[in-house]
């Protein structure tokens, strides 16, 4: 989603760009900001006053003095505004209300059937979001942006799902338009695995520019970060590895209509089907498969290990194209842990070039359950707090006179 730049109360790219230096929440003085920007202190003060009028910054505790009057410092007010993060899966919804430093203030999770259609699902999401806000004594007016992940392809520029195979009734639905009927905030919609990739990437132990996040659950997909940037592709389906053909899928038809898709043989639901045919009648979905693996059921372990091999077949080819440093495997089936990863590594190290795998780290995602919410809130805040987002906020709210006691000096 792009926002056109224009002249406004913040002076176009003036105060909104200055604000980027305060986004980390670390207090800074006028002198520090002037040195960092090369601007005159009077200009810095004018732009800080404009940001204070928007309620985004305020005085911080006094800084250390080097002689004379201690410097007065300003900082981002983390709870001045909020963002709403929504992680929608095939059978669940997770929500979080976060502050401007991406700290989760309130969260909620419940079962949900994505196939019940956009109107029913989004109405439920909005109702739960209102409840979270009320518990914080806040309202919709405090929401600065919304980030939403959907379990299917999404045209990111429009926020509309594009022929999602497990989401009947969602194709082309104007998700941002629906939310704009209820709150006046930018709404950014992306594929759920893309957002999981963003969330997991933000919590890696070291900086990584080339990263692959793989979700194995009801569906299978990947989020690609290359050169430090999320790659969505021309139509928003980059990373749709669940519909790549694998050898063990011969004669097996996928819900997309094609034969032999990875998702048709290695997803949690298909593994559950296989185990039911083997006599495990109480296995309903991926969670039950993982429980059997945890209990040491040999049939379940063999099924998961083969799913790992099938996934490894696709990842070996992906590694040749993308050359990632780290591959993190998340989603419900990642709960099977090393049994799934052992199958992946077996095939990857056999088929991928040694140069591509000698330093490759393949591990279970550390943020598997929370990654989607982290990514959704990162997406929302990145947009809302960007220079374009701050400029748009200023246009939407005419500047008011700032009380003397809150004007940053």
Residue pairs with C-beta under 8 A, 6 or more apart in sequence:
1 156
1 157
1 159
1 176
1 186
1 188
1 383
2 157
2 388
3 186
3 383
3 388
3 389
3 391
3 392
4 388
5 12
5 13
5 387
5 388
5 391
6 12
6 391
6 395
8 391
8 394
8 395
9 50
9 53
9 394
9 395
9 398
9 399
10 16
10 47
10 50
10 51
10 390
10 391
10 394
11 47
11 50
12 391
13 387
13 391
14 47
14 50
15 46
15 47
15 48
15 50
15 51
15 390
16 387
16 388
16 389
16 390
16 391
16 394
17 387
18 33
18 37
18 39
18 44
18 47
18 48
18 51
19 51
19 56
19 57
19 385
19 387
19 390
20 385
20 386
20 387
21 28
21 33
21 36
21 37
22 28
22 51
22 57
22 74
22 75
22 76
23 76
23 100
23 385
24 76
25 75
25 76
25 78
25 100
25 101
26 75
27 60
27 61
27 63
27 73
27 74
27 75
28 36
28 73
28 74
28 75
29 63
29 71
29 72
29 73
29 74
30 41
30 44
30 45
30 48
30 71
30 72
30 74
30 408
30 409
31 41
31 71
33 39
33 44
33 48
34 40
34 41
34 44
37 44
39 47
45 408
45 409
48 57
48 74
48 408
49 402
49 407
49 408
50 394
50 399
51 57
51 390
52 58
52 74
52 402
52 406
52 407
52 408
53 399
53 400
53 401
53 402
54 390
54 393
54 394
54 397
54 399
55 77
55 80
55 81
56 76
56 77
56 80
56 81
56 100
56 390
57 74
57 75
57 76
57 77
57 408
58 74
58 75
58 77
58 80
58 406
58 408
59 72
59 73
59 74
59 406
59 408
59 409
60 73
60 74
60 75
61 73
62 70
62 71
62 72
62 73
63 70
63 71
63 72
63 73
64 70
64 71
65 71
72 408
72 409
74 408
76 100
76 101
77 100
78 99
78 100
78 101
78 103
79 99
79 100
79 105
80 100
81 99
81 100
81 142
81 143
81 144
81 384
82 97
82 98
82 99
82 100
82 105
82 133
82 136
82 138
82 142
82 143
82 144
83 97
83 98
83 99
83 100
83 102
83 143
83 144
83 145
83 146
83 147
83 377
83 380
83 381
83 384
84 95
84 96
84 97
84 98
84 129
84 143
84 145
84 146
84 147
84 185
84 380
85 95
85 96
85 97
85 98
85 146
85 147
85 373
85 374
85 376
85 377
85 380
86 93
86 94
86 95
86 125
86 129
86 146
86 147
86 148
86 149
86 376
87 93
87 94
87 95
87 149
87 192
87 195
87 372
87 373
87 376
88 112
88 114
88 121
88 125
88 148
88 149
88 150
88 151
88 192
89 112
89 114
89 151
89 192
89 217
89 218
89 372
90 114
90 115
90 151
90 166
90 217
90 218
90 219
91 111
91 112
91 113
91 114
91 218
91 285
92 109
92 110
92 111
92 112
93 109
93 110
93 112
93 121
93 124
93 125
93 128
94 107
94 108
94 109
94 372
94 373
95 107
95 108
95 109
95 125
95 128
95 129
95 132
95 373
96 104
96 105
96 106
96 107
96 108
96 132
96 373
96 376
96 377
97 104
97 105
97 106
97 107
97 129
97 132
97 133
97 136
97 138
98 104
98 105
98 377
98 381
99 105
100 144
100 381
100 385
102 374
102 377
102 378
102 381
104 373
104 377
105 136
106 132
106 133
106 135
106 136
107 132
107 373
108 128
108 131
108 132
110 128
112 121
112 124
113 121
114 121
114 151
114 166
114 167
114 170
115 166
115 167
115 168
115 169
117 168
117 169
117 170
118 169
118 170
118 173
118 175
118 178
119 178
122 175
122 178
122 179
126 179
126 182
130 140
133 139
133 140
133 142
133 143
140 182
140 183
141 183
141 184
143 183
143 185
144 185
144 380
144 381
144 384
144 385
144 389
144 393
145 185
145 186
145 187
145 188
145 380
145 381
145 383
145 384
145 389
146 179
146 183
146 185
146 186
146 187
146 188
146 380
147 188
147 190
147 195
147 375
147 376
147 377
147 378
147 379
147 380
147 381
148 159
148 175
148 187
148 188
148 189
148 190
148 376
149 189
149 190
149 191
149 192
149 194
149 195
149 196
149 372
149 375
149 376
150 161
150 164
150 167
150 170
150 175
150 189
150 190
150 191
150 192
151 164
151 166
151 167
151 191
151 192
151 218
151 219
152 161
152 162
152 163
152 164
152 165
152 166
152 167
152 170
152 191
153 161
153 162
153 163
153 164
153 191
153 235
153 236
153 237
153 240
154 160
154 161
154 162
154 189
154 190
154 191
154 236
155 161
155 162
155 235
155 236
156 188
156 189
156 190
156 232
156 236
158 174
158 176
159 174
159 175
159 176
159 187
159 188
159 189
160 172
160 173
160 174
160 175
160 189
161 167
161 170
161 171
161 172
161 173
161 175
162 171
162 172
162 235
162 236
162 237
163 171
164 170
164 171
165 219
165 255
165 256
166 218
166 219
166 255
175 187
175 189
176 186
176 187
176 188
176 189
179 185
179 187
180 187
184 396
185 384
186 380
186 383
186 384
186 389
186 392
188 379
188 380
188 383
190 232
190 375
190 376
190 379
191 221
191 223
191 232
191 236
191 239
192 215
192 221
192 372
193 213
193 215
193 221
193 222
193 223
193 239
194 223
194 230
194 232
194 239
194 375
195 223
195 371
195 372
195 374
195 375
195 376
195 378
195 379
196 213
196 215
196 223
196 330
196 365
196 367
196 368
196 371
196 372
196 375
197 211
197 212
197 213
197 222
197 223
197 224
197 225
197 230
197 371
197 375
198 223
198 225
198 230
198 374
198 375
198 378
198 379
199 367
199 370
199 371
199 372
199 373
199 374
199 375
199 376
199 378
200 211
200 213
200 328
200 330
200 365
200 366
200 367
200 368
200 371
200 374
200 375
201 208
201 211
201 213
201 225
202 374
202 375
202 378
203 366
203 367
203 374
204 211
204 326
208 225
208 325
208 326
209 225
209 226
209 227
209 228
209 325
210 225
210 226
210 227
210 322
210 323
210 324
210 325
210 326
211 224
211 225
211 324
211 325
211 326
211 327
211 328
212 222
212 223
212 224
212 225
212 315
212 318
212 322
212 324
212 326
212 327
212 328
213 222
213 223
213 225
213 327
213 328
213 330
213 365
213 371
214 220
214 221
214 222
214 241
214 311
214 315
214 327
214 328
214 329
214 330
214 331
215 221
215 222
215 223
215 330
215 331
216 266
216 267
216 268
216 307
216 311
216 329
216 330
216 331
216 332
216 333
216 334
216 340
217 267
217 268
217 286
217 331
217 332
217 333
218 267
218 268
218 269
218 285
218 286
218 332
219 242
219 263
219 267
220 241
220 242
220 262
220 263
220 266
220 267
220 311
220 331
221 239
221 240
221 241
221 242
222 239
222 240
222 241
222 318
223 230
223 239
224 230
224 231
224 238
224 239
224 322
225 231
226 322
226 324
231 238
231 239
232 238
233 239
241 262
241 314
241 315
241 318
242 261
242 262
242 263
242 267
243 254
243 256
243 258
243 261
243 262
243 263
244 261
244 262
244 314
244 317
245 258
245 259
245 260
245 261
245 262
246 260
246 261
246 262
246 265
246 266
246 310
246 313
246 314
247 260
247 313
248 265
248 306
248 309
248 310
249 259
249 260
249 261
249 262
249 264
249 265
249 310
250 259
250 260
251 259
251 260
252 259
252 260
252 261
252 264
252 265
253 259
253 264
254 260
254 261
254 263
254 264
255 263
255 264
256 263
262 310
262 311
262 313
262 314
263 270
264 270
265 307
265 310
266 306
266 307
266 308
266 310
266 311
267 286
267 333
268 285
268 286
268 287
268 289
268 331
268 332
268 333
269 285
269 286
271 286
271 289
271 300
271 303
271 304
271 307
271 333
272 283
272 284
272 285
272 286
272 288
272 289
274 303
275 283
275 289
275 292
275 299
275 300
275 303
276 283
278 299
280 292
280 297
280 299
280 300
282 288
283 289
283 292
285 332
286 332
286 333
287 332
287 335
289 300
289 303
289 304
289 333
289 336
290 332
290 333
290 335
290 336
292 299
292 300
293 300
293 301
293 304
293 335
293 336
293 337
293 339
294 335
301 339
304 333
304 336
304 339
304 340
304 343
305 339
305 340
305 342
305 343
306 343
307 333
307 340
307 343
308 339
308 340
308 341
308 342
308 343
308 344
308 345
308 346
308 347
309 343
309 344
309 346
309 347
310 343
311 329
311 340
311 343
311 344
312 343
312 344
312 345
312 346
312 347
312 348
312 351
313 347
313 351
315 327
315 344
315 347
315 348
316 347
316 348
316 350
316 351
316 352
318 324
319 327
319 348
319 352
319 353
319 356
319 357
319 360
320 352
320 353
320 356
323 356
324 360
325 359
325 360
325 361
326 360
326 361
326 362
326 363
327 360
327 361
327 362
327 363
328 363
328 364
328 365
328 366
329 340
329 341
329 344
329 362
329 363
329 364
329 365
330 364
330 365
330 367
330 368
330 371
331 368
333 340
334 340
334 364
334 365
334 368
337 364
341 362
341 363
341 364
344 362
345 362
348 357
348 360
348 362
349 357
352 360
365 371
367 374
383 389
384 393
